[in-house]
């Protein structure tokens, strides 16, 4: 009689856990609060972009003082420390160049 009682209690506990336990709701994708144009942004606005630290902000401002960025490629080429991966992340956070988000270059096909 003990085994069926233990089995019944175990099944009831498992059922109760299934009713209570729910997987965490999917987190909504991060949506930037606003678009920030790199050619017009203040230092404070650039500092507000998640993933952009003060040193990189200063490098962006120094390069922009020479001449505005023509496109993302220009920004990546002229600002030390900004590569395609960081550019993609900054774009996801709302940074634009000439009003455009970053478009990753097409992946090179494998040699045959």
C-alpha positions in Angstrom: 0.0 0.0 0.0 2.9 2.3 0.6 4.2 2.2 -3.0 0.9 3.3 -4.6 0.5 6.0 -2.0 4.0 7.3 -2.6 3.4 7.1 -6.3 0.1 9.0 -6.0 1.7 11.7 -3.9 4.6 12.0 -6.3 2.3 12.4 -9.3 0.2 15.0 -7.5 3.4 17.0 -6.6 4.6 16.7 -10.2 1.2 17.9 -11.5 1.2 20.8 -9.0 4.7 21.8 -10.1 3.7 21.8 -13.8 0.7 24.0 -13.0 2.8 26.5 -11.1 5.9 26.5 -13.2 5.8 28.5 -16.4 8.8 29.3 -18.6 9.9 32.9 -18.4 8.1 35.1 -20.9 10.2 36.0 -23.9 11.9 39.3 -23.4 10.9 41.9 -26.0 13.7 43.0 -28.3 15.6 46.0 -27.1 14.2 49.0 -28.9 16.3 52.2 -28.8 14.5 55.2 -27.3 15.5 57.4 -30.2 17.7 57.5 -33.3 21.0 59.4 -32.8 22.7 60.8 -35.9 26.4 60.6 -35.4 27.1 63.7 -37.5 24.9 65.9 -35.3 25.0 64.2 -31.9 26.4 66.0 -28.9 29.0 64.3 -26.6 26.2 63.6 -24.1 24.0 62.0 -26.8 26.8 59.8 -27.9 27.6 58.8 -24.3 23.9 57.8 -24.0 24.4 55.1 -26.6 24.8 51.7 -24.9 28.1 50.2 -25.9 29.8 53.5 -26.6 32.3 54.5 -24.0 33.9 57.9 -23.3 37.1 57.1 -25.2 35.4 56.0 -28.4 33.0 59.0 -28.1 36.0 61.3 -28.0 37.5 59.6 -31.1 34.2 59.9 -33.0 34.0 63.6 -32.1 37.6 64.2 -33.1 37.2 62.4 -36.5 33.9 64.2 -37.1 35.5 67.6 -36.4 37.8 66.9 -39.4 34.8 66.2 -41.7 31.4 64.5 -41.3 31.1 60.8 -41.8 29.9 59.9 -45.3 28.6 56.5 -44.3 29.2 53.6 -41.8 32.2 52.4 -43.8 33.7 55.9 -43.4 33.1 55.8 -39.6 34.6 52.3 -39.3 37.6 53.3 -41.3 38.3 56.5 -39.4 37.5 55.7 -35.8 40.0 53.4 -34.1 38.2 50.7 -32.1 35.0 50.7 -34.2 34.7 47.6 -36.3 31.8 45.9 -38.0 30.6 44.1 -34.8 30.6 47.3 -32.7 29.0 49.3 -35.6 26.2 46.7 -35.8 25.6 46.9 -32.0 25.7 50.7 -32.0 23.2 50.7 -34.9 20.9 48.4 -32.9 21.1 51.0 -30.1 19.9 53.8 -32.4 23.1 55.3 -33.8 22.8 56.2 -37.5 25.2 57.7 -40.1 23.6 60.0 -42.6 20.2 58.7 -41.3 21.1 55.0 -42.1 21.5 52.0 -39.9 24.6 49.8 -40.2 24.4 47.2 -42.9 26.9 44.4 -42.5 28.9 43.7 -45.6 27.9 40.4 -47.3 29.9 37.5 -46.0 32.6 36.3 -48.4 31.9 32.9 -49.9 34.2 30.1 -49.1 36.9 29.4 -51.7 36.1 26.4 -53.9 
